[in-house]
Amino acid sequence: MLPLEAFKTSLTLPSALVSISPEWKGAENVSLYVKRDDAIHPIISGNKWRKLNHSLTQPFPNAIISFGGGFSNHLHALGFVCFELGIPFTAIVRGNYSANPSPMIEDLIQWETTIEYVNRKTYQRRNESAYLNELHNKYPDALIIPEGGSQTRALAGLQDMMNEIDLEFDVMVAPVASGATLAGIIRALDKRNKCAYTELQDMPSSACNAIGIGVLKGEGYLEELVEQFLPNSLKRENNRHIESNQNTANLPTQTTHPFWHIKHNYHWGGYAKAPSELVAFCDDFNKTMPFEIEPVYSGKAFWAVKDMLAKGKFKDGTRIIILHTGGLQGAR
């Protein structure tokens, strides 16, 4: 068991912001950067640490409970940090992997996690107040963290990440699954009112903008997940008049509110779907770049940027930051 401050010394923070120059059509006309949150730690990295950081404060909870599938990056990261800090952890896992444990499940067992396998019907209740009350009664002293670590406290961790960026930029791109990462970015961008004014060919002029890349089928649903963490001023209805306005001359010349939207045409068939073309892209990327991506989250985000560049979606000179959210263990 490690003290919290001793554990934090094992983390590489702030994470690096690196420039990349891939041989993609159109890449020569923009500036591409990667926020290397994948390099925070070999096991607990990327947005998983960012979203958990502000829940792991002293005094520690007597126990922690959370939810996920059999390959969940969130459960994997949380199981490791709970083991390191000596916090009893219960993972409620969708599906029964007891006869054929995934690599993630094997790690959780090694880290002394209590695993409770539930069927899909039970798992669908994970956000229902009645079910959560049952868990509170069963584990009265436990902290319950939602699936994916998506909770209000997660937003502070994303603000920490954004505070590390001292480069002026125009667009931040991030994969979207449970919504809190993009919501945290949007809220942080709203505070960056000194960002340089920019224009994108398919987006309105704004101080800074955010593009989410949906990694699962969920148009409308993913937006709702994001908006649960946003004030009304940042919700979609306040962007729609801008999004539909094709005459950029009528747009305000300066605003601190970021325009954001989610691209839904890069999920490759659904969550964790990895067709051969996407796998080949990730393999080629990993051979030519100084860091790796995987096809579940980061691979889809980098592919999306490559495709948007090829289609001329960014104005020349645009400064783009891609958030590498880690999760390489999921490729196992």
Secondary structure, DSSP 8 states (H G I E B T S, - for coil): ---HHHHHTTS--S--EEEE----TTGGGSEEEEE-GGGS-SSS-HHHHHHHGGGS-SS--SEEEEEE-TT-HHHHHHHHHHHHHT--EEEEEES--SSS--HHHHHHHHTT-EEEEE-HHHHTTTT-HHHHHHHHHHSTTEEE--GGG-SHHHHHHHHHHHHT--S--SEEEEEESSSHHHHHHHHHHHH-TTS--EEETTEEEES-EEEEEESSS-TTHHHHHHHTTS-GGGSGGGTHHHHT---GGGS-S--SS--EEEE-S-STTSTT---HHHHHHHHHHHHHSSS---TTTHHHHHHHHHHHHHTT-S-TT-EEEEE----GGGG-
